[in-house]
């Protein structure tokens, strides 16, 4: 299948990836733009993993205020250089992450921040749900465990910022959004911490 320059240009505009990477991804995906985008995202995540150990001592703190001043977010996004931190695209990333946090209300930054006590509680709730659902036709313990872990995956997706689907593009997670910027800038980028304030919530 012939990969056209127009296809490469379209994929580059969608992802921001270098031209040659776009061409290789399209070749791998046999010209399918949607699949090529997924290929680039997977590569971005692999690239992000390689850069994760590098020091990210620069960055920016973003703020987002919503709902007539009744909901606000502060978020710290780190990168490796002041040059990248000052770019419009990095600042847009910080803004988008803050806006997402305001909209989605994640309870945790990452899976690693979920305590063992919370995980144990959620697993027990899911186990009881499954046992109740199949009370008349009990499932083997291994099957129950698999269903419980599937539900736990959904819990992470709904409650952990990095696992949540981006509110501006639900085809990618926040982790994938950050990975795409790591691939583009060639620097380690991390969401370090955030705080979400809502009028009326307990401190």
C-alpha positions, 0 to 999 in steps of 0.5 A: 500500500502506498503511503501518501505525503498527505496521509503523513501530513495528516498524522503529523498534524494529529499527533505532533510526531516527527515526519519519519515516525509518522511514515513508519507508523502508517507503514506498520498500520498499512495506511490506516490513520487511526491504527497509525495513531495508536502505534505512535501512542504506544511508542510514546509510552515506551519512550516515556518509560525510558525517560522516566528516570531522568530528572525533571526539575523544571516545569510549571504550576497551572491553575484552573477556576470553573463554575463561577469561582466555586471549583478550582485546581492547582497542578504541578507539571514538571519537565527537564528544561526551562525552554520546554516549560515556557513553550505554548504547547507545554503551557497548554498541556498544564492547562488541559490537565488542570481543566481535566482534574476540575471536570473529572475529580480524580481521587488519586494521581496514580495507581501507586497512590491508592493505599492497600486499605482502599484496595482491600476495601474495594476488592471486598465490595466487588467480591460481595457483588459478584457472589450476590450476582451469581448466588444461584450459580456460584463461580469458581474462586479463580473466576471470581478473582478475575472478575474482581480484578476487572472491576478494580481496573475500572476503579483505577480508570475512574479514580486515578488521574493517569488512568482517566480518559482525557475529557477533551479526547476520550480516545486517550488517557492522561498517561497517553497524553503526557507520553505523547508530549514526552515523545514530541519534546524528548524530555521527561514530563511528569504530573507531580501533584495537584489539589482540587478545591470545591466550595462546600467540600470538607478540607 
